[in-house]
Amino acid sequence: MMKRPPALEKRDPSIESDATGTKRTERARSDRKARRPTRAPDLESERVEQRPYSRALGWVKDYVLPFITIVGLLLYGMLRLSYFFFYVRLRTTPEETGYGYSRILSESIIGALELILVLFAVLVACIFPAFTLVTWLRGRAKRRSARPDRREPFKKLLLGSLLAATVAVLAGMPALAWWQGGLAARQGQTVRNVYFRAIPHLPVLSVQAVPAYVSWIDGGEDPIGVSQRMCLMYLGQASDIAVFYDFRTRESLRFPVGSIVVSLRDVDILPRECLPASDD
């Protein structure tokens, strides 16, 4: 008698598909989690902490550095023009008296920048009370409609004061140099550095026109009678050549440094005897 083979167990196809789909879904979720980038927990907090510093550095890079560069170039140009205005009235040039690019920058640009800062502080101190009152009154009027930004007006005040101080110094230096050169050339007045009268202890231009005695020592002979010229003003020297201005004859003179001895006179103005005959 033959035995029947055991009956095969029937499986429900819906159950099999559901199990397979569940496994695939779980596998896809695990793959997405594995591919998802992980962020350090402190990275966002570090970005928040560094944000004010990055803004400050960006502001310095975008505004402060270009402003300093432009002001520096303008200052040198106006300083060079100021030195020229002073010495041209004494019939010479800044280069002949030893004022080149490096010397002008080293001796004058710091004083000019300090003067700009001083004028800036004075302007802010003078304008700030009235500006604060006006800003407060405008803020009360706008408070009902929108919340006013109180920092923006003060930024405009600072920038406007700085710009006004810079323009005043840049425009004032050439005029001041021309006037001081005229005092030395037409009145024989001693000039040792140029100051603004409102700020007398802050030199702006390192120019000079100082009464002096000159003695000729080369070979004991005085070929042009320089020792007899009692109305000379020492202006400076460059390349072993000293430059003088004769107040009586209104001419500039140049002598080798190794052939003369210069003695500066401690007087504020040349004596009346040095005035030309037409000015007596």
C-alpha positions as CSV (number, residue, x, y, z in Angstrom):
1,M,0.0,0.0,0.0
2,M,1.5,3.3,-1.1
3,K,1.8,6.3,1.3
4,R,0.7,9.7,0.2
5,P,3.4,12.4,0.4
6,P,2.8,14.9,3.0
7,A,0.8,17.8,1.9
8,L,2.7,21.0,1.3
9,E,1.9,23.9,3.6
10,K,0.2,26.7,1.8
11,R,1.4,30.2,2.4
12,D,-0.7,33.3,2.2
13,P,0.9,35.6,-0.6
14,S,-0.4,38.7,1.1
15,I,1.4,38.0,4.3
16,E,4.7,37.3,2.4
17,S,4.4,40.6,0.5
18,D,3.7,42.5,3.6
19,A,6.7,41.1,5.4
20,T,8.9,41.8,2.4
21,G,7.7,45.4,2.1
22,T,8.2,46.0,5.8
23,K,11.8,44.8,5.6
24,R,12.4,47.0,2.6
25,T,10.9,50.0,4.4
26,E,13.0,49.5,7.5
27,R,16.1,49.0,5.3
28,A,15.5,52.3,3.4
29,R,15.0,54.2,6.7
30,S,18.3,52.8,8.0
31,D,20.1,53.8,4.8
32,R,18.7,57.3,5.0
33,K,19.8,57.6,8.6
34,A,23.3,56.4,7.6
35,R,23.5,58.9,4.8
36,R,22.2,61.8,6.8
37,P,25.1,64.2,7.7
38,T,25.8,64.5,11.4
39,R,26.4,67.9,13.0
40,A,28.5,68.5,15.9
41,P,26.3,69.7,18.8
42,D,28.5,72.7,19.6
43,L,29.0,73.9,16.0
44,E,25.9,76.1,15.9
45,S,26.7,77.7,19.2
46,E,30.2,78.4,18.1
47,R,28.8,80.1,15.0
48,V,26.5,82.2,17.1
49,E,29.4,83.2,19.4
50,Q,31.7,84.1,16.4
51,R,29.0,86.1,14.6
52,P,29.6,89.5,16.3
53,Y,33.3,89.2,15.8
54,S,32.9,88.3,12.2
55,R,30.6,91.3,11.7
56,A,33.1,93.6,13.3
57,L,35.9,92.3,11.1
58,G,33.8,92.6,8.0
59,W,32.9,96.2,8.9
60,V,36.6,97.0,9.4
61,K,37.5,95.4,6.1
62,D,34.7,97.0,4.1
63,Y,34.7,100.5,5.5
64,V,37.6,101.3,7.9
65,L,40.5,100.1,5.9
66,P,39.4,101.7,2.6
67,F,38.6,105.0,4.5
68,I,42.1,105.0,6.0
69,T,43.7,104.3,2.7
70,I,41.8,107.1,0.9
71,V,42.5,109.6,3.7
72,G,46.2,108.7,3.8
73,L,46.6,109.3,0.0
74,L,44.6,112.6,0.3
75,L,46.7,113.6,3.3
76,Y,50.0,113.1,1.6
77,G,48.8,114.9,-1.5
78,M,47.6,117.9,0.5
79,L,50.7,117.8,2.7
80,R,52.9,117.9,-0.4
81,L,50.9,120.8,-1.8
82,S,51.2,122.6,1.5
83,Y,55.0,122.3,1.6
84,F,55.1,123.5,-1.9
85,F,53.0,126.6,-1.1
86,F,55.2,127.5,1.8
87,Y,58.6,127.2,0.0
88,V,57.5,128.6,-3.3
89,R,57.0,132.0,-1.6
90,L,60.6,131.7,-0.5
91,R,61.8,130.9,-4.1
92,T,62.6,127.3,-3.6
93,T,61.0,123.8,-3.5
94,P,60.5,121.2,-0.7
95,E,62.9,118.8,-2.4
96,E,65.7,121.4,-2.3
97,T,65.3,121.8,1.4
98,G,65.3,118.1,2.1
99,Y,61.5,117.3,2.3
100,G,60.9,114.2,0.2
101,Y,58.2,111.6,0.3
102,S,59.4,109.7,3.4
103,R,60.2,112.9,5.5
104,I,56.9,114.5,4.8
105,L,55.0,111.3,5.9
106,S,57.2,110.7,9.0
107,E,57.1,114.3,10.2
108,S,53.6,115.6,9.2
109,I,51.1,112.9,8.6
110,I,50.8,111.9,12.3
111,G,50.1,115.5,13.3
112,A,47.5,115.9,10.6
113,L,45.7,112.7,11.7
114,E,45.8,113.8,15.3
115,L,44.4,117.2,14.2
116,I,41.6,115.4,12.4
117,L,40.8,113.4,15.5
118,V,40.8,116.5,17.7
119,L,38.5,118.4,15.4
120,F,36.3,115.3,15.2
121,A,36.0,115.2,19.0
122,V,35.2,118.9,19.2
123,L,32.5,118.6,16.6
124,V,30.9,115.7,18.2
125,A,31.0,117.4,21.7
126,C,29.4,120.5,20.3
127,I,26.7,118.9,18.1
128,F,25.9,115.9,20.4
129,P,23.5,117.7,22.9
130,A,21.4,119.4,20.2
131,F,21.5,116.2,18.0
132,T,20.3,114.1,20.9
133,L,17.4,116.4,21.7
134,V,16.3,116.5,18.0
135,T,16.5,112.7,17.8
136,W,14.5,112.3,20.9
137,L,11.7,114.5,19.7
138,R,11.6,112.8,16.4
139,G,11.5,109.4,18.1
140,R,8.5,110.4,20.2
141,A,6.6,111.4,17.0
142,K,7.3,108.1,15.3
143,R,6.8,105.9,18.3
144,R,3.1,105.4,17.6
145,S,3.6,104.2,14.1
146,A,6.9,102.2,14.3
147,R,9.7,101.6,16.6
148,P,12.5,104.0,15.6
149,D,16.1,102.9,15.2
150,R,18.1,105.0,17.6
151,R,21.5,103.8,16.5
152,E,21.2,105.0,12.9
153,P,21.2,108.8,13.6
154,F,24.2,108.5,15.8
155,K,26.1,106.7,13.1
156,K,25.3,109.5,10.7
157,L,26.5,112.0,13.4
158,L,29.8,110.3,13.8
159,L,30.4,109.8,10.0
160,G,29.4,113.4,9.3
161,S,31.6,114.8,12.0
162,L,34.6,112.7,10.8
163,L,34.0,113.8,7.2
164,A,33.8,117.5,8.2
165,A,37.0,117.3,10.3
166,T,38.8,115.6,7.4
167,V,37.7,118.2,4.8
168,A,38.5,121.1,7.2
169,V,42.1,119.9,7.7
170,L,42.7,119.0,4.1
171,A,41.5,122.4,2.9
172,G,43.1,124.4,5.7
173,M,46.7,123.1,5.5
174,P,47.6,124.6,2.0
175,A,46.0,127.9,3.0
176,L,47.8,128.0,6.3
177,A,51.1,127.1,4.6
178,W,50.7,129.9,2.0
179,W,50.0,132.4,4.7
180,Q,53.0,131.4,6.8
181,G,55.3,131.4,3.8
182,G,54.1,135.0,3.1
183,L,54.9,136.0,6.7
184,A,58.5,134.8,6.3
185,A,59.0,136.2,2.8
186,R,57.4,139.6,3.3
187,Q,57.8,140.4,6.9
188,G,60.9,138.4,7.9
189,Q,59.1,136.5,10.6
190,T,60.7,133.3,12.0
191,V,58.8,130.2,11.2
192,R,59.5,126.9,13.1
193,N,56.8,124.4,12.3
194,V,53.3,125.5,11.4
195,Y,50.5,125.2,13.9
196,F,46.8,126.0,13.9
197,R,46.1,128.9,16.2
198,A,43.3,127.1,17.9
199,I,45.6,124.2,18.8
200,P,49.0,125.7,19.3
201,H,50.8,122.7,20.6
202,L,50.1,120.3,17.7
203,P,52.5,120.9,14.8
204,V,51.1,120.2,11.3
205,L,53.9,121.2,8.9
206,S,57.5,120.8,9.8
207,V,58.7,123.7,7.7
208,Q,61.3,126.3,8.8
209,A,62.5,129.8,7.8
210,V,64.9,130.9,10.6
211,P,67.2,134.0,10.6
212,A,70.8,132.9,10.5
213,Y,74.4,134.2,10.3
214,V,76.6,132.5,7.6
215,S,80.4,132.4,7.6
216,W,82.5,131.2,4.7
217,I,85.3,128.9,5.7
218,D,86.4,127.3,2.5
219,G,90.0,128.6,1.8
220,G,89.4,131.7,4.0
221,E,87.9,133.7,1.1
222,D,84.3,134.8,0.7
223,P,83.7,135.0,-3.0
224,I,80.2,136.4,-2.9
225,G,80.4,138.3,0.4
226,V,78.0,135.8,2.2
227,S,79.4,136.9,5.6
228,Q,78.2,140.4,5.0
229,R,74.6,139.3,4.3
230,M,72.9,140.0,7.7
231,C,69.3,139.2,6.5
232,L,69.6,135.6,5.6
233,M,67.0,133.0,6.6
234,Y,67.9,129.3,6.7
235,L,65.4,127.1,4.9
236,G,67.0,123.6,4.9
237,Q,69.5,121.4,3.0
238,A,69.6,118.4,0.7
239,S,72.5,116.7,-1.0
240,D,75.1,118.7,0.9
241,I,73.6,122.0,-0.4
242,A,72.2,124.5,2.1
243,V,69.4,126.8,0.9
244,F,68.9,130.4,2.2
245,Y,66.5,133.2,1.6
246,D,67.9,136.8,1.5
247,F,65.1,138.9,2.9
248,R,66.6,142.2,1.7
249,T,67.2,141.2,-1.9
250,R,64.2,138.7,-2.1
251,E,66.4,136.0,-3.7
252,S,67.3,132.4,-2.7
253,L,70.9,131.3,-2.3
254,R,72.5,127.9,-2.2
255,F,75.9,127.1,-0.7
256,P,77.9,123.9,-0.2
257,V,77.5,122.6,3.4
258,G,81.2,121.9,3.7
259,S,82.2,125.5,2.8
260,I,80.1,127.4,5.4
261,V,79.2,127.6,9.1
262,V,75.6,128.4,10.0
263,S,74.6,130.1,13.3
264,L,70.8,130.3,13.8
265,R,69.6,133.4,15.5
266,D,67.1,133.3,18.4
267,V,64.8,136.1,17.2
268,D,61.1,136.2,16.3
269,I,61.6,138.6,13.3
270,L,64.4,140.1,11.4
271,P,65.4,143.7,12.4
272,R,63.9,146.6,10.6
273,E,67.2,147.4,8.8
274,C,66.7,144.3,6.7
275,L,63.6,145.6,5.1
276,P,64.0,146.5,1.4
277,A,64.1,150.2,0.5
278,S,60.6,149.9,-1.1
279,D,59.1,148.6,2.1
280,D,60.6,151.2,4.4
